[in-house]
Amino acid sequence: MALDIQPLTPERWDDLVQLFGDNGAYGNCWCTWFRQTSKDFSAGCANRGAGNRDFLQRLTDAGRRPGLIAYRDGKPVGWVSVAPLDEFGRVLRSPTLKPHDAPPPTTWAIVCFYVPRSERRRGVTRELLPAAVDYARSHGARRVEAYPVDMHGRTRIETAGLFTGKLDWFERAGFAEVRRRSPRQPVVARDL
């Protein structure tokens, strides 16, 4: 059965809270790491991630759609963060990830996935990834970038280290490597 995938809106906020649980997805992140400076992100992790949670909720309440939630039978089972690249300041400042030139506003990025343990290996990311591409396209994106982990033949890696996705997921979805400044984390893109 196909998943129902919807953008995060204020009306769906409680679904995201349910999905992310007490840890705010990974380590009190609330999927804000790419959106904030290191200092602001670290401060937001205090008090079980209260600051990061508030930051993401303010974005959502302001009408931004910071990502998509996947539902199975009405229950939230997965998340992908997708938005215009200029919303992810950490990417734009990163010596490893930043583009050579300023990207046009029609460039979007997929920066994070979260699927709870009970839903892993059930095809959630396989549906979230093309949904994120379609969502970006429907909002004017002409190119989508991502920053997956290249497993280099490894079969296992700690799950939290895979929050940006695996390279082979993106290759199967039509993305191609466009630059690599790190052996483990290429930049991939797909023109739309």
Secondary structure, DSSP 8 states (H G I E B T S, - for coil): ---EEEE--GGGHHHHHHHHGGGTTTTT-TT-GGGS-HHHHHHHHHHHHHHHHHHHHHHHHTT---EEEEEETTEEEEEEEEEEGGG-HHHHH-TTT--SS---TTEEEEEEEE--GGGTTSSHHHHHHHHHHHHHHHTT-SEEEE--B--TT-S---GGGGTT-BHHHHHHTT-EEEE-SSSS--EEEEE-
